[in-house]
Amino acid sequence: MTELLRQAIAQIEKLPPDQQDAIVARFLAELQDEQKWETRLAATTDDQWDQMAAMVRQEIATGETVPLD
């Protein structure tokens, strides 16, 4: 366990149980969402990446994108 995580847990432990549960519920939901994204990205094939890159190049070529400043 990292020091930062220890500090966070120590702070959470000072809160009332309902607030502790609310924070942990959000944290667990975030972890679950992150795991879903990792699974999806890992399942993306090289062909799919190539198709997405081609789509982006096409959007750039047709002016459908806006440069980030």
ZAPAGU-461493 format. One record per residue (C-alpha): residue in one letter; x, y, z. Coordinates in pm, whole numbers, plus 32768, in hexadecimal, padded with zeros to 4 digits. Layout:
BEGIN
AXYZ ...
//
This chain:
BEGIN
M800080008000 T808781567FA9 E80B5826E80A3 L7FB583437FEC L7EB2822E8006 R7EFD8208817A Q7EC4837D81A7 A7D7B837080EB I7CFF824A81B8 A7D6382F982FA Q7C9684298295 I7B6D83578228 E7B71829B8373 K7B2C83E48426 L79E28411836F P788E838983D8 P783E822F834B D774582AE8249 Q7847839E81B7 Q794E828B81BA D786281AA80F6 A781482BD7FFC I798382FE7FB7 V79D5818E7F97 A78AC81537EB0 R792B82667DC6 F7A8B81DC7DD8 L7A1A807A7D87 A794580F57C66 E7A7281AF7BDC L7B4980767BF7 Q7A417FA77B44 D7A2880A97A2F E7BA280AD7A08 Q7BAA7F3279F0 K7AA07F3878DF W7B6C80337815 E7CA97F64783D T7BF07E2E77C6 R7B607EE57699 L7CAF7F7C7638 A7D617E2E765E A7C5E7D8B757B T7C8B7E8D7467 T7D387DF0733D D7E457E927269 D7D4B7E9D714B Q7C537F5C7224 W7D6380557289 D7DBD807F711B Q7C4F80BD70C1 M7C2E81C371D4 A7D6D826F7163 A7CEB82766FFC M7BA4830F7074 V7C5F841E7131 R7D3C84697005 Q7C0484886F2E E7B5F85747028 I7C97864B702C A7CAA864E6EB0 T7B3E86BB6E90 G7B5B87C56F9C E7A7487167090 T7B67874871B0 V7BC4887F7270 P7D2F88B372DB L7D6D88BE7450 D7E0D8A0074C7 
//
